[in-house]
Amino acid sequence: MPARARLIAIALSGVVLAATTDESTQTSTPAIAADVLPVSERFADERQFLAADKKGRLVLLRGGNLMTHRLRSNGQLDEPDRLKAYGGEDRSLDVVTAAFSPAGDAWFVGNATAVQYFLGGKEVLLPSPDFIVTGVGLPGGTPTVAIEPKNLSGRATVWLPGEAPYLLQLAGDDWQVLASEALDVAKPTELLGLSFHARVARRIAAAPQNRIWVAHQARYRVELLSPTGKRLLQLKVGTGEARMRRATEAEHQDLVAAIGADLAGSKPAERIVWVNRALADGGDGRLYLLVSDGGKLALDRLDPLELKLERIHVANVEDQGLTLAAASDGLYLASIDGAGGFWRIRWEVLDQAKWQAVPEASFDGGVLVTSPKGVER
């Protein structure tokens, strides 16, 4: 893989190298301890992605070989099934981001430069989005991608500096713009910088009624969109702007080791201050987010009906690359590192926890709907 492509993959994954976290906005936030789940098998040197369907059934995807395992509440992993790539295993991606359909019948996976969609365990060929992909989702079961509004060569598109797309959705045999924004880009070279990626990188999660949660990865901004891409709600914490900082020498050497001689002798580069680690709809109309809070891992709970954002720290889980899934008995956390841990926070623990309001949260808009039917518990 060319050095630039490898650098893009590492930058967009946010999990391969040591990550930087946001400065704390809460000095006395209450904390809870998650139950450590004794998962029956670990998969070193692989990325893994934990997800749940709308009935709260958990499935683990191994990004290196596209094996899927049903995960039981006692930590037992069922025998694996392999997602079958069109043309054989050689077409399997190095997966950086993954989404599981609410119906439990499809996976949508990708990295910075390609995506794959599996329905009923078999790949359905899709056209290339032709943009750098930062996140994937399956709201309503439909493949949806969060993108940087530039093509894979880094060149500006006809949308800049006006309305730039940030969400594409599959419509028939092609991708269509679902949501766009106005971007202020002074010159095309800004598109090549890591700071631009920090401004626009997003994650996606399916919401009830085929709606779409969209969360920035390096800015604390969250949107709830209608199935047609209309913004129903926007949350911002603090300034909502991304921050950068200079990499430490140890981080720089890790990057040199990962990329190779291309960076040998170079100065430490800027690093993104990551904010949003993972998100999952709880099935009860609320969104749960794992966020960095001054080097500590926090669990935030967003209620779009009451326009309220609350926080609690997770005392025994390190701030790291994670996935989050809402199961029938609680929230499950899993390290993206296949050799890492699994944890569970039961719903009754969350209900009894002393959540603290996030005072820096501000809302734009409101969701004038009744609370959707929740996960079967």
JOZIJO-V632699 format. One record per helix or strand of 2 or more residues. SS is the DSSP state (H for helix, E for strand). FROM is the first residue (numbers start at 0). TO is the last residue. If there is no record, write none. Layout:
BEGIN
ss = {SS SS}
from = {FROM FROM}
to = {TO TO}
END
This chain:
BEGIN
ss = {H E E E E E E E H E E E E E H E E E H H E H E E E E H H E E E E E E E E H E E}
from = {2 19 30 34 46 57 66 80 88 96 105 114 121 131 138 143 162 173 187 193 201 207 211 220 230 243 248 260 269 275 285 295 307 321 329 341 346 355 360}
to = {12 20 31 35 51 61 70 81 90 99 109 118 123 136 140 147 170 181 191 199 205 209 215 224 236 245 258 262 273 280 292 302 313 325 334 345 351 356 364}
END
